[in-house]
Amino acid sequence: MKIFNARHFLRHLSMPTLQEFTEWHSLGKRLAVDWTQLPELLPTAVADLVDDLESSLQDPTIDPAECKAIEQDLWLWHDDLRRAHMMANGLSLQEFRSACGEDPEVELAFATRDEREIALWMLTYRDKAFRDAELHIAFQAKTNGKYWKKHRIQPGLKPTHDRAQLDAFCHDVAQLYKKDGAGEGIHIEISERPVDEIVQLTIYVEGPVTALAHFAQNNFTRITTRIALESAIAYHPASGIVETIVKGGAKNHTAVLQLFGKHVVGQEIAPEEIEKKRYRLNALRDGLMEPFEDWSTQGVEMVRLRRAHFSPAGNTAIGFQVEASPDQAHDDAIRIALDSLNVEHSFEAEYNMDGASVMVYTGKSAKGKTHHFSFNLYASGSSTIKNLSARNQAIAHAVLRALNVIDSDEAPVEEPAMDEVVAEFAE
């Protein structure tokens, strides 16, 4: 279920995960749950108790301070369940495993639980690792977006964990947003990714005053608030690669990196911007999809384009997208384009391919079901390859090398997807 619903989420939890989370949570002490009843009845029973508690806030005789405390606990309950819902996926599971290493307690918990229960167990018993994974995935989601840049600085620097220095860094970053109405409030979180030794700083600055329309206790109202402006830095000491997510353009990226050097690593740095690697999607325009390398060693049987986006070469005319059936036996997007378009000279000379959705077929199961996966590419270098499993990432890079989209000796394009790519080429 893509849209979060607390009652629906609870229905997918089994014992003892539900009891562990409920008793751990601040709302749990307000819920008189009979844990001796049948396990299949417990999710509904807990959801009903939460609804009853929420309804009790309508009582005019309730103490205002107690009412406020209950509202806060209810908000935390729903927010924590929503966070677990958002992290109940394979990508998050990989993050949890890398963060916890070979912890035997974690391995035992993961072996007996599904993705929802694993996310909730991590939030309950490994909340720091859960939060680090949240921050890492949030950073990945914004990579390749308009606020992201990658630079190379000195390797081997040691980012400080001293709270006073981190707060000074965050305070100076906040000054960059003063002209946009930012306030004085700041918050900074530091997290480390054990698998690649990257240190990530996530910075929150009190944004300008914003009016929001919302519903509170079924009543429509407007509130004035200050939305947090979020920035982040991810530094890899071994390579010197540093990625920044900063609003305000290139000048702000440079300014944040200079402040990073001053406060966090204690020395002046000289950032060198790294250009994104581009995909040679025009190599796919002829539609033959004939490999330059043998991809059968990767278990690949066939590759075809589900979608292809073209722009006319040499002018500013509007681009267009061609979409094909996902059926392996049908013509792909390139073949449809070649059969449907009228060109004066040649298709390859008149149109550039600037976006594609690639489908890779890897055989059939014993029951005859076709195994396949897909990923999206932009000529500018953006892709959704990072969303694939580790095995399928390797296959995707092998396919791109075989089709001459990237060079044979080129390192894999390690760039996660941006939201715009996912939205435009969504299945």
PLY file of the C-alpha trace (Angstrom):
ply
format ascii 1.0
element vertex 427
property float x
property float y
property float z
element edge 426
property int vertex1
property int vertex2
end_header
0.00 0.00 0.00
1.64 3.24 -1.18
-0.57 5.63 0.86
0.05 5.32 4.57
-2.82 4.26 6.80
-2.02 3.45 10.42
-4.79 0.86 10.87
-3.81 -0.91 7.64
-0.14 -0.91 8.70
-0.98 -2.45 12.08
-2.92 -5.26 10.39
0.34 -6.47 8.86
2.17 -6.72 12.19
2.42 -9.97 14.09
3.41 -10.78 17.63
5.77 -10.00 19.24
6.63 -6.98 17.06
3.36 -5.19 17.77
3.68 -5.68 21.53
7.35 -4.64 21.55
6.63 -1.42 19.68
3.50 -0.56 21.69
5.14 -1.07 25.07
8.23 0.90 23.96
6.25 3.85 22.63
5.26 6.83 24.78
1.62 6.23 23.82
1.77 2.64 25.08
1.28 3.55 28.73
-2.07 5.11 27.76
-3.33 1.94 26.03
-4.74 -0.86 28.20
-4.07 -3.67 25.73
-5.01 -7.25 26.65
-2.06 -9.11 25.15
-3.58 -12.49 26.07
-6.24 -12.33 23.35
-5.81 -14.06 20.00
-2.82 -12.66 18.05
-4.93 -12.06 14.94
-7.25 -9.79 16.94
-4.53 -7.64 18.48
-3.85 -5.21 15.57
-7.52 -4.21 15.44
-7.72 -4.01 19.24
-4.72 -1.66 19.40
-6.06 0.51 16.57
-9.46 0.75 18.32
-7.82 1.83 21.59
-5.88 4.53 19.76
-9.09 5.77 18.09
-10.89 5.80 21.46
-8.07 7.82 23.00
-8.23 10.30 20.14
-12.01 10.60 20.57
-11.56 11.31 24.28
-9.95 14.63 23.38
-13.42 15.92 22.48
-14.42 15.74 26.17
-14.79 19.38 27.34
-13.86 18.44 30.91
-10.41 17.11 30.04
-7.48 18.96 31.59
-5.81 21.20 28.92
-2.30 20.09 29.90
-3.29 16.41 29.74
-5.03 17.02 26.41
-1.85 18.54 24.99
0.25 15.63 26.25
-2.11 13.08 24.70
-2.08 14.98 21.39
1.73 14.88 21.38
1.82 11.13 22.07
-0.78 10.47 19.37
1.22 12.53 16.89
4.38 10.59 17.73
2.50 7.29 17.34
1.22 8.10 13.88
4.52 9.67 12.81
6.60 6.70 13.96
4.30 4.25 12.18
4.51 6.41 9.05
8.33 6.44 9.26
8.37 2.64 9.56
5.99 2.41 6.58
8.29 4.58 4.46
11.32 2.45 5.41
9.64 -0.92 4.80
11.43 -1.76 1.54
14.45 -3.59 0.19
16.65 -0.49 -0.04
16.10 0.30 3.63
16.78 -3.32 4.55
20.20 -3.07 2.89
20.89 0.10 4.87
19.87 -1.58 8.13
22.12 -4.57 7.47
25.13 -2.43 6.61
24.58 -0.24 9.68
24.25 -3.15 12.10
26.99 -5.37 10.66
26.98 -8.91 12.03
24.97 -8.19 15.17
23.50 -11.62 16.05
20.41 -10.08 17.67
19.70 -8.14 14.48
20.20 -11.22 12.30
17.75 -13.19 14.45
15.16 -10.41 14.35
15.45 -10.04 10.57
15.13 -13.80 9.97
11.67 -14.01 11.52
10.11 -10.73 10.31
8.93 -9.17 7.05
10.00 -5.72 5.82
7.33 -3.83 7.81
8.19 -5.62 11.02
11.92 -5.21 10.46
11.51 -1.44 10.03
9.42 -1.23 13.20
11.87 -3.44 15.13
14.76 -1.22 14.05
12.87 1.90 15.15
12.18 0.25 18.51
15.59 -1.27 19.32
18.08 0.44 16.98
16.66 3.94 16.65
20.06 5.57 15.87
20.73 3.12 13.02
17.15 3.62 11.80
17.62 7.41 11.75
20.98 7.14 9.99
19.35 4.99 7.30
16.54 7.54 6.95
19.03 10.34 6.44
21.10 8.35 3.94
18.09 7.40 1.82
16.73 10.96 1.94
20.12 12.18 0.66
20.08 9.61 -2.15
16.60 10.70 -3.21
17.83 14.26 -3.79
21.04 13.29 -5.58
21.04 14.52 -9.19
18.36 17.06 -8.34
18.73 20.77 -8.96
20.14 21.38 -5.46
22.86 18.70 -5.68
26.52 19.09 -6.63
29.59 16.88 -6.37
33.11 18.17 -5.67
36.53 16.75 -4.95
38.47 18.09 -1.96
41.42 16.84 0.07
41.11 13.18 1.13
41.80 11.97 4.64
40.18 14.87 6.49
38.70 14.11 9.92
35.25 15.69 10.42
34.72 16.75 14.02
31.99 15.41 16.26
32.31 18.31 18.70
28.84 19.74 19.24
30.02 23.34 19.68
31.88 23.31 16.35
28.97 21.64 14.56
26.54 24.21 15.94
28.86 27.03 14.83
28.94 25.52 11.34
25.16 25.22 11.28
24.73 28.80 12.54
26.97 30.18 9.76
25.06 28.17 7.15
21.85 29.76 8.47
23.29 33.20 7.71
23.31 32.29 3.99
19.51 32.11 4.07
18.92 35.34 6.01
18.09 37.25 2.86
15.29 34.73 2.19
13.69 35.34 5.57
15.31 32.51 7.56
15.20 32.69 11.35
17.72 31.88 14.06
16.66 28.29 14.77
19.16 25.58 13.73
19.59 21.83 14.10
22.28 19.49 12.79
22.57 15.71 12.68
25.75 13.76 11.96
25.63 10.18 10.72
28.13 7.70 9.34
27.69 4.97 6.74
29.85 2.04 7.82
29.69 0.30 4.44
31.46 3.13 2.57
32.80 5.18 5.52
30.95 8.31 4.38
30.24 10.99 6.98
26.97 12.85 6.42
25.91 16.15 7.98
22.24 17.10 7.70
21.48 20.72 8.53
18.09 22.27 9.33
17.58 26.03 9.36
14.43 27.81 10.51
12.79 28.96 7.30
10.64 32.02 6.55
7.15 32.37 8.01
4.68 30.21 6.11
0.89 29.91 6.44
-0.47 26.39 6.17
-4.08 25.25 5.81
-4.79 22.00 7.65
-7.37 20.01 9.60
-7.12 19.69 13.39
-9.62 17.43 15.20
-11.79 17.49 12.05
-11.84 21.30 12.02
-10.36 23.26 9.13
-7.94 25.92 10.26
-4.82 27.83 9.26
-1.58 27.95 11.18
1.53 30.06 10.86
4.73 28.06 10.99
8.35 28.13 9.88
9.25 25.20 7.62
12.80 23.89 8.10
15.19 24.55 5.22
17.27 21.40 4.75
20.85 21.13 3.50
23.28 18.21 3.64
26.92 17.30 3.06
28.28 13.78 2.48
32.07 13.43 2.65
34.11 10.33 1.69
37.51 10.60 3.42
39.15 7.86 1.33
38.51 9.54 -2.03
37.98 13.18 -1.08
34.59 13.19 -2.83
32.08 15.51 -1.18
28.44 15.89 -2.23
26.30 18.84 -1.20
22.57 19.48 -1.28
22.16 23.24 -0.88
19.55 25.72 -2.06
20.60 29.02 -3.59
22.84 28.08 -6.51
26.55 27.44 -7.01
27.66 30.32 -4.76
25.88 28.78 -1.78
27.42 25.37 -2.49
30.87 26.94 -2.46
30.10 28.94 0.68
28.82 25.86 2.55
31.96 23.91 1.59
34.18 26.73 2.82
32.29 26.74 6.13
32.63 22.96 6.24
36.40 23.39 5.98
36.50 26.13 8.60
34.34 24.50 11.28
34.13 20.75 10.61
37.55 19.67 9.30
39.59 22.59 10.62
41.38 23.67 7.46
40.82 25.62 4.27
39.65 23.47 1.37
39.77 24.00 -2.38
36.72 22.27 -3.92
36.95 21.12 -7.53
33.54 20.50 -9.10
33.06 17.10 -10.73
30.90 16.97 -13.82
28.33 14.21 -14.06
29.13 11.40 -16.46
26.79 11.41 -19.42
25.10 8.44 -21.02
25.54 8.06 -24.78
21.89 7.28 -25.43
22.25 8.04 -29.12
23.99 4.66 -29.34
20.50 3.16 -28.93
18.77 5.08 -31.72
19.19 2.47 -34.49
17.01 0.05 -32.52
19.14 -3.03 -33.17
20.15 -3.43 -29.51
23.07 -5.62 -30.58
25.68 -5.93 -27.83
29.32 -4.97 -28.29
30.10 -7.44 -25.49
28.73 -10.84 -24.52
26.03 -10.21 -21.93
24.88 -13.85 -21.75
27.45 -14.37 -18.97
25.22 -12.11 -16.87
22.15 -14.21 -17.65
20.67 -11.60 -20.01
18.49 -13.00 -22.80
17.09 -9.82 -24.29
17.09 -6.05 -23.86
14.48 -3.67 -25.25
13.36 -0.10 -24.71
9.99 0.35 -23.01
10.09 4.12 -23.38
12.25 6.56 -25.32
12.28 10.35 -25.24
13.61 12.23 -28.28
14.42 15.84 -29.04
14.95 17.18 -32.57
18.63 17.81 -33.31
19.79 21.28 -34.19
16.66 23.20 -33.16
14.49 24.01 -30.17
11.36 22.17 -31.24
9.37 20.30 -28.58
10.60 16.81 -27.72
8.34 13.77 -27.64
8.13 10.40 -25.92
7.36 7.00 -27.46
5.98 4.22 -25.27
5.84 0.51 -26.06
4.10 -2.50 -24.55
5.95 -4.30 -21.74
5.32 -7.57 -23.59
8.64 -9.08 -24.63
7.28 -10.17 -28.01
6.05 -6.73 -29.07
8.01 -3.98 -30.83
9.96 -1.75 -28.48
9.89 2.06 -28.37
12.68 2.49 -30.92
10.99 0.23 -33.48
7.68 2.07 -33.01
9.44 5.41 -33.51
11.22 4.20 -36.65
7.98 2.87 -38.11
5.86 5.89 -37.19
8.01 8.97 -37.83
8.59 10.68 -41.14
12.11 12.02 -41.46
13.79 13.93 -44.29
17.26 12.40 -44.08
17.80 9.83 -41.33
16.34 9.16 -37.91
19.79 9.11 -36.31
20.77 12.48 -37.79
17.54 14.32 -37.02
16.75 13.22 -33.46
18.75 12.89 -30.25
17.67 10.44 -27.59
17.73 12.15 -24.21
15.78 9.67 -22.08
15.04 5.95 -22.07
13.47 3.21 -19.98
15.42 -0.02 -20.49
13.90 -3.47 -19.88
16.28 -6.39 -19.27
14.95 -9.96 -19.58
16.84 -12.62 -17.64
15.00 -15.82 -18.49
11.95 -17.69 -17.28
11.11 -19.55 -14.10
10.13 -23.21 -13.95
6.49 -22.09 -14.09
7.10 -20.11 -17.28
7.05 -16.65 -15.68
9.36 -14.15 -17.40
11.95 -12.56 -15.15
12.85 -8.98 -15.97
13.73 -5.64 -14.44
13.88 -2.09 -15.76
15.75 1.14 -15.13
15.61 4.67 -16.48
18.34 6.83 -17.99
18.82 10.44 -19.04
21.57 11.52 -21.40
22.56 14.09 -18.79
23.76 11.27 -16.51
20.75 10.71 -14.24
19.51 7.18 -13.72
17.48 4.89 -11.47
20.14 2.16 -11.46
20.80 2.71 -7.75
17.24 1.60 -7.01
18.01 -1.92 -8.28
19.37 -4.79 -6.23
23.16 -5.19 -6.13
22.97 -8.08 -8.60
20.75 -6.17 -11.05
22.96 -3.08 -10.79
25.89 -5.16 -12.05
23.75 -6.52 -14.89
22.53 -3.01 -15.81
26.09 -1.70 -16.06
27.09 -4.74 -18.14
24.18 -4.05 -20.51
25.15 -0.39 -20.88
28.76 -1.33 -21.65
27.60 -3.96 -24.14
25.43 -1.37 -25.94
28.26 1.21 -25.97
26.26 3.61 -23.78
29.25 3.75 -21.42
32.86 2.80 -22.10
34.03 -0.72 -21.34
36.71 0.54 -18.95
34.47 3.16 -17.39
33.57 2.88 -13.72
29.86 2.23 -13.07
27.77 5.36 -12.92
27.04 5.44 -9.19
24.20 7.92 -9.27
20.84 7.31 -7.59
17.58 8.37 -9.13
16.07 11.79 -8.89
12.34 12.18 -8.34
11.73 13.74 -11.75
13.16 10.69 -13.55
11.03 8.30 -11.54
7.90 10.33 -12.14
8.36 10.68 -15.91
9.26 7.06 -16.58
7.15 5.39 -13.87
5.86 1.95 -14.77
0 1
1 2
2 3
3 4
4 5
5 6
6 7
7 8
8 9
9 10
10 11
11 12
12 13
13 14
14 15
15 16
16 17
17 18
18 19
19 20
20 21
21 22
22 23
23 24
24 25
25 26
26 27
27 28
28 29
29 30
30 31
31 32
32 33
33 34
34 35
35 36
36 37
37 38
38 39
39 40
40 41
41 42
42 43
43 44
44 45
45 46
46 47
47 48
48 49
49 50
50 51
51 52
52 53
53 54
54 55
55 56
56 57
57 58
58 59
59 60
60 61
61 62
62 63
63 64
64 65
65 66
66 67
67 68
68 69
69 70
70 71
71 72
72 73
73 74
74 75
75 76
76 77
77 78
78 79
79 80
80 81
81 82
82 83
83 84
84 85
85 86
86 87
87 88
88 89
89 90
90 91
91 92
92 93
93 94
94 95
95 96
96 97
97 98
98 99
99 100
100 101
101 102
102 103
103 104
104 105
105 106
106 107
107 108
108 109
109 110
110 111
111 112
112 113
113 114
114 115
115 116
116 117
117 118
118 119
119 120
120 121
121 122
122 123
123 124
124 125
125 126
126 127
127 128
128 129
129 130
130 131
131 132
132 133
133 134
134 135
135 136
136 137
137 138
138 139
139 140
140 141
141 142
142 143
143 144
144 145
145 146
146 147
147 148
148 149
149 150
150 151
151 152
152 153
153 154
154 155
155 156
156 157
157 158
158 159
159 160
160 161
161 162
162 163
163 164
164 165
165 166
166 167
167 168
168 169
169 170
170 171
171 172
172 173
173 174
174 175
175 176
176 177
177 178
178 179
179 180
180 181
181 182
182 183
183 184
184 185
185 186
186 187
187 188
188 189
189 190
190 191
191 192
192 193
193 194
194 195
195 196
196 197
197 198
198 199
199 200
200 201
201 202
202 203
203 204
204 205
205 206
206 207
207 208
208 209
209 210
210 211
211 212
212 213
213 214
214 215
215 216
216 217
217 218
218 219
219 220
220 221
221 222
222 223
223 224
224 225
225 226
226 227
227 228
228 229
229 230
230 231
231 232
232 233
233 234
234 235
235 236
236 237
237 238
238 239
239 240
240 241
241 242
242 243
243 244
244 245
245 246
246 247
247 248
248 249
249 250
250 251
251 252
252 253
253 254
254 255
255 256
256 257
257 258
258 259
259 260
260 261
261 262
262 263
263 264
264 265
265 266
266 267
267 268
268 269
269 270
270 271
271 272
272 273
273 274
274 275
275 276
276 277
277 278
278 279
279 280
280 281
281 282
282 283
283 284
284 285
285 286
286 287
287 288
288 289
289 290
290 291
291 292
292 293
293 294
294 295
295 296
296 297
297 298
298 299
299 300
300 301
301 302
302 303
303 304
304 305
305 306
306 307
307 308
308 309
309 310
310 311
311 312
312 313
313 314
314 315
315 316
316 317
317 318
318 319
319 320
320 321
321 322
322 323
323 324
324 325
325 326
326 327
327 328
328 329
329 330
330 331
331 332
332 333
333 334
334 335
335 336
336 337
337 338
338 339
339 340
340 341
341 342
342 343
343 344
344 345
345 346
346 347
347 348
348 349
349 350
350 351
351 352
352 353
353 354
354 355
355 356
356 357
357 358
358 359
359 360
360 361
361 362
362 363
363 364
364 365
365 366
366 367
367 368
368 369
369 370
370 371
371 372
372 373
373 374
374 375
375 376
376 377
377 378
378 379
379 380
380 381
381 382
382 383
383 384
384 385
385 386
386 387
387 388
388 389
389 390
390 391
391 392
392 393
393 394
394 395
395 396
396 397
397 398
398 399
399 400
400 401
401 402
402 403
403 404
404 405
405 406
406 407
407 408
408 409
409 410
410 411
411 412
412 413
413 414
414 415
415 416
416 417
417 418
418 419
419 420
420 421
421 422
422 423
423 424
424 425
425 426
